[in-house]
Amino acid sequence: MRNFSLNFLALSLGMALTFQVQAAVSAQQQLLEQVRIGEATNRDELVRQSLYRLELIAPDDPQVIAAKMRYELRRGDSAAAKKIWTGWKNYHQVLMCIIRP
C-alpha cells in the first residue's frame, strides 16, 4: 500500500510539472503570435508589450531575440538592433528565425 501511495504521489507531481511546462510554452507561442499580428498590422504598442512579456518568460529564445531585432529595425534604431545581435552567441539560430519568422 505504501509503494502505491509513493507511485501515485510521483505520478501526480510529474503530471503537475508537465502541465506547467505546457502552459508556459503555449503562453510563449501565443505572445509570439501577438508579435506577428502586431508586425503585420503596424501596431507597435502590441509588439512592444508582447516583447516585454516574452523577455520575462524566455529571454534567450532565438525567436524572441529575432523579434526584438525586427522591432528595433522597424523603429529605425539600428544601433539597438546591432547591440542585440552582438549580445547573442548563437547567431545561426537567430538568423533562421529572422528568415522564417
N, C-alpha and C positions, 0 to 999 in steps of 0.2 A: 504494500500500500504506500509506503514511504517513497519507493522508487517511482511509482506512478505520479505522486504529487510533485516530485522533483522534475520529472519529464514534462508534466503539464505546465509547471512554472517556467521552465526553459522555453517551451514552445510558445507560451503566451508572450514572454519577453521578446523572443525573436520576431514574432508577428508584429508586435507593437513597434519595434525598431524599424521593421520593413515598411510599415505604413507611414512612419515619419519620414523616411528617406524618399518614398514615392511622392509624398505631399510636397517636399522641398523641390524635387525635380519638376513636378508639374507646375509649381509656382514659378520656377525659373523659366520654364518653357512659355508659360503664359505671359510673363514680363517681356521675354524676347519677342513674342508675337506683338505685344503692345508697342515695342520699339519699332518693329517693321511697319505696323499700321501708322504710327506717328511719322515715320520717314516718308511713307507713301502719300500721306495727306498733308505733309508740311506742318505738322503740329509739334513744334519743338518743345513745348511745355510737357506734352505727354512723353516724348522721348527722354527729356531731362529727368522727369520724375521716375520713369521706369528704370533708367540707368542708375539713379541713386539707389533704388531698392535692389537692383541686381548687384551692385557693388557690395551691399550688405550680405547678400546671400552667397554669391560666388565671385569674389573679386579677381581671381586668377583664371577664370574660364576664358578660353580663346574667343568665344562668341561675344562675351561681354567686352573684352578688350577691343575687338573689331568694331563693335557698335559704338564704343566711346570714341574711337578714332574717326569713324564716319561722322559722328555728331560734331566733333571739333572741326573737321574739314568743312562740313556744311556751314558752320558758323564763320568760317574763314580764318580760323586760328590754327595755321599750320605748325606753329611753334609748339602748341599744346599737343597736337597730334604726333609730332615728332618725339616729344618727351614721353608720351605713352608708348610709342613704338620702341624707343631705345631702352625703356624700362622693362620691356618684356623679353624673356630669354628664348622662348620657343617661337621664333619668327614664322616658321613654316606653318604652324597651326593657325596663327592669326591670319596669315596670308590666305590660307584656304577658306577661312570664314569671311574674309573680305571678298574673295572671288565668288563664293557661293553663300550669300547672306541668308 
